Amino acid sequence: MVNAIMDQMISAMKHRTKHSHFTFWLFLLASVLIFIGLGLRDPWPADEPRFAQVAKEMVETGQWFFPARAGEFYPDKPPVFMWSIAFFFALFGSIKVAFLLPSALCSLLTLFLVYDISKRLWSTKEALIATSLLLFSFQFLLQAKTAQIDAMVCCWITVGCYGLLRFFLIGRQWRWYYLAFFFMGIGVITKGVGFLPILMLLPYLIHRRVWPRQNIAEKHTQNSVLSWIAGGLVMLLAISLWFVPMLILVENSNDHSLALYRDNILLRQTVTRYADSWDHIKPFWYYLVEVIPLFWLPISIALPWLIPFWYRAIKKGDARIFVPLGWIVLVLLFFSLSPGKRGVYILPALPMLALVSAPYFGSIINKKVFCWLLWGCVFLLSAGLLGVGFSGIAEASFALKLEEKFGFSPWMFFLVTGGLTCLVTAITFRGKRWKVWPFFLCTLWGMYATWGYILLEDVKTPKSVFENIDKEIGQHDATIALVDFSEQFILFSPYPIIHFGYHTHIDEQLSAAYQWLEMGGKGRYLLMDAQYVRNDCFKEDMITSVGYAHRVHWVLLSPKALTEACPLPKTTTEIFSYIPDRPKT
């Protein structure tokens, strides 16, 4: 199927005719790549178990407005993404199915939006190329198959860009302008950066001033200041759908924890997180040097050819290139100025990059140097996979260290996957070498989303820890307290859970855990990282190892493990609890 689609793409590049059959097969392939593996794995760290657990609690408790994990409010993100997981969980009754669906569906919508706007700005030819470029971009597929917020916020931002481009460049219909601002608002209550399409106004206004005679859909339509300002009001209306009820509920609750939730999500997680980040600190050039070259493949390899094309288009005043490309630059600058950076932050710029690259890729794939670079990149990646597989089977020292560190042996997976991708490079050596990338990506994701998912399931979840606990205590009425935990220990626990606040200082958690165990009662146990066990509070010979998960050695302690006196001061730390519904998945 992939080869047929690639052949049709060549035909599309040569002939400016409609290829509805190719469009169908392209979106079918996209659906297969995005949905393959759905239901084969559980949520994996770092973010997926958190969002899945919050969504699960929404359905179980009926409290949908304020996200909570094991009874503690989660103020880091607005609830829209978690609502979507909760909706599918309520619909299907399975977290394994529900948690990946929002990202997958949003990614398909993003592909359609890129296809449609490309077709309207240029032709079906460019639309097919732009959609293919986005689909086969490494970062796009990675996020489409991950239950993080970024695929959804990328979708809302792309809707915003789509609406503005239709308004600026096609037809001058105000409904597209207001639609863009409405989805910017939805983007904001999904993740704070949802407003980013508004930055497109700057290159648009510059274009109008520098090339006033260029036709950018300037029809005889109302152009009053109020019409432009109304866009901002529409965005505020969308934001208020969640923001206003949240403020009213907090104000009328007289609940200190809800007030903290409000202040955290409105200030600390927005302005403070951007201007004075406390995590993921990276240099200004991080995206240009460490993210774009790998995660924006294959477009990143084509940049030396694309930049001259873009330059000539801008000299001619082509708004179809100038406006979205100017927006991409502003987005990169916006995220680069913040000290806290993650590679996934710049994902929303990728659909527009595919858009402005599409008109020129028909020429670029005929460049021998480009094709050799792309082929060479795939060859090195494939040879690396094959080499790692052989090293593991041959019990090379570094492979044995990795096996010991991560607790599993993936060598046959690497060997087979590397062998298949090497076969791909061999097949395309004498043909059209640019085909090597889509073949490679389809093979890689096909293997990873099936065999890889199954292989990593025990490593990426704490299932083995809870199995060991069950063998040790054999009590289904036991209650387990967690210290310095991750959300996956709540999500996968078959036992009622107690914890002392996700962000509570470790010493306070230990003190609260000691007091909780000291109170006695049937079936009380403490699960924690072995490195935090204090000999002056817990007896070493009463510590039970329950295995390794996420590179941490977990131990179980009962009230019998308490020493007679613990120097930790008494604490009034709040205790949170969660009783899971069975089955877990």
N, C-alpha and C positions, 0 to 999 in steps of 0.2 A: 504493500500500500504506500509506503514511504517513497519508493522509487517511482511509482506512477505519479504521485503528487509532485515530485521534483521535476519529472519530465513535463508535466502540465505547466509547472511554473516557468520552465524555459519557453514553452509555447506562448504563455501569457506575456513574457517579456518581449517576444518577437512580434506579436500581433496584438493590436489594440482592439480586441474583441471581448465580448462578455464570455466568461467561463463559469457559468453557474454550476456545472457539474464539478469543476475543480474547487469552487467555494464550498460546496457540500462536503467533499472529501477532506478538505483542509480543516473544516470545523469538526468533522468526525474524528480526524486524527487528534485534534486539540482535545476533544472530549476524552478520547482514550488515554492520552498522555496525562491529563489532569486527574481523571477519576481512577486510573489503574491503582490498585492497592487499597482503595477505600474499604474499610472494614477489616483489613488484615492486621492493623496495629492499633495500639492504644495511644493516648496522648503522651508525648515525650517531652522532657525538659528542654529549654528552660521555661518557656511561656505556656505551652499547650496544657499541661495539667492544671495550671492556675485558672485559665479561662474555662476549661472543661468543668472544674470543680465549682466555680462560681455559677456557671450555667446550670449545673446539676442541682445546686442548692436553691436556685430560683424556682425550679420546677417542684422540688420537694417541699419547700416552705411556703410557696405562693408569694414570696416577697421579692418582686422583680425590680423595684425601683432603685434600691441601694445594693450594689454588688457586695457579696460577703463570701469569705472563705472560712469554713468551720466556725461560723458565727461572728467572725471579726470583719468589720467593713473593709472593703478593698478600694482605696481612694486613688489608685494610680491612673486609672483609665475610666472614661465614661462608659455607660453600660451597653451601647448599641451592638457591638460585636458579640458580647456575651448574651444579649437578648437573642441574637440570631442562632447561636448554638443551642440555647435553651428551647427555642421554638422547634428546632429539628429533633432535639432530645424528647420533647413532649410528643412530637409527631411519631417518631420511630421507636422510642424507648431504648435506644442504644447510643451510648456515648461514642463508641467506636465508629459509628456511622455519622453521628451528628456533628462531631467536633471539626471535621474537615470540610463539610459541605459548604459553609459560608465562603471560605477562601476559594474553593473550586468554582462555585457559581459566579462569584464576583470576578474571577479571572476570565471566565468565558465572556461575561458582559464587557470587560475591558477589551478583549480581542475584537468583539463585534463593533464597539465604538470606534476603535482604530480603523477597522475595515471600512465602516460607513463614512467616516469623515475623510479618509484617504480617497475613497471613490468619488465623493462629492467635490473634493479639491482638485483631483487629477482625473483618474479613470479606474476601471476595474483592475487594470494591470498594476498600478501603484498600490491599490487596496490589497491585492493578493500578496504582493511583496512585503508591504508594511506589516500585515498580519502574520506572515511567516517569520519575519525578522523578530517580532515580539515573541511569538510562540517559542522560537528556538533560541531565545536569549536565556542564558543560564539562570540569572537571578529571577526572571519572571516565573519560570517553571518551578524553581525552588520554593518560592513563596506561594505559588498556586497550590502546592502540595503540603503546605505547612499551616497549622492553625494559629498563626499570629495575626495581629490586627492589620498588618501592613498591606496584605492583598486587598482587603476591603477598603481601607482608606485610599489606596491607589485607585481603586475603581471609582470612588466618589470624586476624587480629584480629576480623574480622566473624564467623568461626566461633566464636571465644571469646565474643563478645557474644551471639550466637545461643544458644549453650549456656547461658549464665548467665540470659538472659531466659526461656528455656524452664524452667529450674530455679526461678527466682524467681517467675515469674508464671503458669506453665502446668504443672500436674501434679506439681510438686515431686519429680521423679525424679532421683536422684543421678547417674545415668549422664550426664545432660546437663551437670551441674556438672563432672564429671571429664573429659568430652570437651572442655569449654571450657578447662580447665587444660592438657590435653595439647596442644591447638593453640596455646595461649600459648607453650608450650615450643618447638613447631615454629617459631612466629613469632620467638622469641628467636634461634634458630640460623639464621634467615633474615636477620633484621636485629634489632638489639638491642632495639628498642622493642616487640617482639611481646608483651610482658607487659601492655600497656596495658589489656586488658579487666579486669584485677584491680581497677582503679580503680572499677569499677561496684559493688564491694562497699560503698563509702562511701555513695553515695546510697541503696542498698538498705537499709543499716542505719539511716540517718537516717529513711527512710520507715517502717520498722518501729517506730521510737521515737515519731515524731510522729503517725502514724496507726495505732496498734496494732490497731484493730478492722477496718481494711481487709483484705479478702480478697486476699492475694497468694499464692495457691496453698499456704496453710498447712494441709496435710493431716496426718494422724496418721502422720508418718514420723520416722525416727530423726534426731535433731538434736544428736548428741553433738559435743563439741569435736573429737574425733579425726576425725569424718567431714569436718568443715570443713578441718582441717589436711591431710588426705589429698590435697586438691586441689593444694596446694603440692608435695607429694611426687610427684604425677603430672606436674606441670610439670617438676620436676627430672629425672624419668625421661626425658621427651621430650628435654630439653636434653642429657642424658647420652648419648643415642644417638650424638651427634657429639663432645661435650665430653670424655667419658672416654677413648674411643679416641685422640683427638687428644693428650691429655696423656700417655698411655702411650707413644704413638709418639714424641713429642718427647723424653720422658725417656730412652727406650732408644736414641735415635739418636746422642746425643753430637754433634749438629749445631748449631753456634752459630746458623746462619741460621733453623733451626726454632725455637730458643728465642726468638729475636727475633720470629718470627711469633706465637708463643704470647703473649708479653708485649704485643705491639702490639694484637692482636685482643681480648685480655681487659681491657686497661686503657686504652690510648690511644684506641681506637676506641669505647669505651663511656663510662666515667665521665669521662675527660678531655675527650672530644669534646663531651659534654653540658655539663659545668660550666665548662670553659675552652676554648671553641671557638676555632679559629685561622682559620676561613673562614666566609664567608656571614654576617658580623656584621650584625645588623639590630636596630632598636629594639623595645621590648616590644610595641608596638601594631602591628607589621608585619602580622600575619595579619588583624587586624580592618580595617585600612585598605587594604592593598595586595593581599591574596590573596582573601579571602572575597567582596568585592563583584563581582569579575570571574569568578573560577574556580569559585565556587559558584552561578553563574547556572543556572537561573532562581530557585532557592530564595532567594537573597540579596535579590532584589527583593521577595519576599513577606514578609520578616521583620517589617516594620511591622504586618502583619495577623496573622502567626503568633504574635508575642510575647503579645498580649492573649489569644489562644486558649490558649496554653500556661499563662499566668498563671491563668486560670479553671480549667483542668484540675488544676493543682497545688493550688489552693485546695480543690478537692474531694478531693484526695488520690489522684488517678489515677496509680497506679504505672507504668502503661504509658507515661506521658509523663515523670513525675518521674525515674524511674531512668535511662533512656537519655539524657534531656536533661541530667541532672546529670553523667553520664559525659562528654558532649560538652564541657561547660564545663570539666571537669577536664582533658581532653585538650588543649584550647586553652591552658589555664593552664600545663600541663606543658611544652608546646613554647614558649610565650611566655617562660617563665622562663630558658630557655637563650639565651645570646647568639648562638649560631649558628642561623640559621633559613633554611629553604628552603620555598617554597610547597607543595611536594609532601608535606612532613612531616605536614600535617594531613589528608591524604586519608582515613585510616582513620575520621575522624569523620563523613565525608559519608554513608555508608550509614545510620548511625543518625539523622542529620539528616533524610534522606528518610523514614525510618520514622516519626518523630514529627511530620512535616509532613503526611503523607498524610491523616489524618482531617479536616483542615481545608481542603485544597486545593479540594475541590468547591465550597466557599463562596467562596474567594478568587478563583477564576477568573471569578466573576460580578461582581467588583468592577471598575467601569469604570476607576478610576485605575490599578489593577494592570495591567490589560490594555493600557492606553495606555502605561504605563511600559515594559512588556515589548516592545510593538510599537515604541516609540520607540528603545529600545536596539538592536533588530535593524536598524531603519532607519538609524541612525547607523553601525553596523558595516558594513552593506551599502553605504551611500553612500561610506564611507571606502575600501572595497575598489575600488569603481567609480572613485572619484577618483584613487587611486594608479595604476590602470590607464591612465586617460586621461592623467595627468601623464607617465607613462613613454613612452607613444606620442607625446605632444607634445614630448618631450625637454626637460621642465622641468629646471632646474639641479639641484634636490635629487635628482631621479630619476636623472640622469646620474651624480651622485656615488655614489649607492647602487649603481648598476650597476657602476661602476668598483671600488667597495670590495668587493663580493661576487662579481664576475666572471660574472654572468649577467643575462639580461633576462626577468623574469617578468611583463612588463606585460600581455600578452595573457591570461595566467592570471588576473591580478587583474581585468581587464576583464570576462572571461566569468563568473567566479565572482561578482563584484559585480553584474553584470547579472542573473544568475539569482536571487541573493538579494534584489535589489531587486524583481524580479518576484514573489517570494514575499511581500514586504511589501505589494505592490499587491493581490495576490489576497486576502490576509487583511484588507484595510483595512475592508471592509464586512461581513465575517463575524465569526467568533469570533476575536478578535485574539490570544488566548493561543496559538492554533495556530501563530503565526508562529515561535515559538522551535524546536519540533521540526522544522518544515519547514526553517528556516534551518540548524540543526545537521546535518540529514541532507544537505542540499545542500553545505554547507561541507566535511564530512568525505568525502562522495562525490567531490568535485572534488580535494581535497587528497590523499586516499589513492590516487588514480589518476594524474591529470595532474601534481599537485604532487610526488608521489614521483619520477616519471620526470624532471621538471624539475630537482629538487634533487639527484639522484643524483651527478652529477659534482661538484657544489659541496660536498656533505657527505662526500665520500670523496676520498682521495688518488690515485685511479686515474690522473688526468691526469699527475701527477708521475711515477708509475712508467712510464707510457707514454713520457714524455719521456726518462726514464733509459734505457729499452730502446732508443730511437732513438739515444741518445748512445753507449752502451757496447756494445750488442748482444751481451752475454755472459750466457749463462744459468748459467754457473758462477761468476759474480761474487758477492762477499759485501759487504754494505752495513752499515756501522756507523751507528747513530743517536745523535744528541746532542739532549737536551731534546725528546723525542718524545712523541707521543700514541699510544695503543695501536692506532689505526687504521692506522698505518704498519707495524705488525707484521702485522696481520690481512690487509692487502691486498698485502703485498710478495710478488712471485714469486721473490725472491732470499733466500738465507740471511741472517739478521739477527744483528748483534752490537750489544749495548748495554752501558752501564756503570752500570746501576742507575737506576731510575725517580726516586728521591728524592735521588740523589747531586748535590752542589752542581755548578753549571754549570762552574766552573773546573776541578774535578776531572774532570768528563766530558771537557772539552776536552783536558786533559793526557793522559788515558788514550787518547783518540782519536788524538792526535798520536803517542803511543808505538806504538799499534797499527798505524797507517799506516807509521810509520818502520821497523817490522819487515820491511816488504816482503812479497813474495809475490804471486802472480798474482791479479788481479781484486779487489783491495781498494779500496773506495770509502767515502767519508764523506758522509752526507746530514745537513744541518743548516740551521737558520735563518740567513739571510744576516747578520742583525744580530750573530751571535756569532763571525763570522769575524774573527780577529785578524791584522792585517797583519804583525805580527812573527813569526807562526807559519805563515802561508799566503800564497802569492804571488797577488796580486790578478788577474794576467793568466791564471792557471790555474784560476780559479773558473768553473764552468759552471752557469748558471741552468737549473733544471728546472721552473720554474713556480711558481704560487701555489696554496696549499690552506689552508683554514681561516684566511684572512687573514694568512698567513705566506709570505714569499718563500723558497723552498727552493733550496739550491745543492748541487752535487755536487763533491767534491774527490777527486783521486787522489793517490798518493804523490808524483807530480811537482809537486804544489802545495805541498809542504812547504818551508819555508825551512831554511837550514843550521843555524840555532840558534833554539830557541824558549825564551823566558824562563820558561815555565810549569814549575814544579818536577815532578820525577819522582813518580809515584804508583803505589800498589799496589792501586788500585781493582779490585774484582772484575769480571770480564767474563762476561756472560751471552750465550747464543746460542740461536737457534731456526732450524730448517730446515723451511720450510713444505711441506705436501703440496699437490700440484696435482691438480685445479683448486682455486682458492681458494674459490669459492662454489658 
